[in-house]
Amino acid sequence: MNDTDHSISGIRAIVAEVLALSPDEIDDTEDFVDRYQADSLNLIEIIAQVEKRYQVVLPQRELPRAHTVTALYELAARRAA
C-alpha cells in the first residue's frame, strides 16, 4: 500500500460497491453506518474485500474504529507495513 491516493480510492471503490453507491458519493471521513446505513453484513463484506485486495489481516479489536474510508485505509496501511 505505497500509493496513498490509489489505496484510498481503492478502498472507496470497495465501500461504494458493497453499499451499491457511486465512488463519488462516498466521503472519506463519513461513517459507513451513520451516513450510508451500512449494516453488519455490509461491514463484514467491506473488511473481507479490503483484506483480500491488500493482502492484510485486520484485527477484530480494531474494526469498530474503522468505519470510514480514511480510518480503514490507515488500519490497512499499518497492517501492511
C-alpha positions, -999 to 999 in steps of 0.1 A, spaced: 0 0 0 26 25 -11 5 49 -31 -19 67 -7 -43 81 -33 -45 48 -52 -52 29 -20 -78 53 -6 -95 53 -40 -94 15 -40 -110 13 -5 -136 39 -16 -144 18 -46 -149 -13 -24 -172 6 0 -192 20 -29 -196 -14 -45 -207 -31 -13 -231 -3 -4 -244 0 -41 -233 36 -44 -210 55 -68 -175 61 -55 -182 98 -60 -210 96 -34 -186 83 -7 -170 109 16 -137 95 30 -145 108 65 -181 99 68 -191 68 90 -204 39 69 -232 32 94 -243 67 103 -241 82 68 -247 53 44 -268 30 66 -243 1 63 -254 -29 83 -231 -55 100 -231 -77 68 -220 -48 47 -192 -41 72 -180 -77 71 -180 -77 33 -161 -44 32 -135 -58 56 -132 -91 37 -127 -73 4 -101 -49 18 -82 -78 34 -83 -98 1 -73 -69 -21 -45 -56 1 -34 -90 15 -37 -79 51 -54 -93 82 -73 -66 101 -75 -73 138 -111 -77 151 -104 -54 181 -96 -25 158 -125 -28 134 -150 -8 154 -128 23 148 -125 16 110 -159 28 98 -146 55 74 -126 52 42 -97 71 59 -97 50 91 -99 18 71 -70 29 49 -49 38 79 -56 5 96 -48 -15 65 -16 6 59 -4 -1 94 -10 -38 90 7 -39 56 38 -22 69 
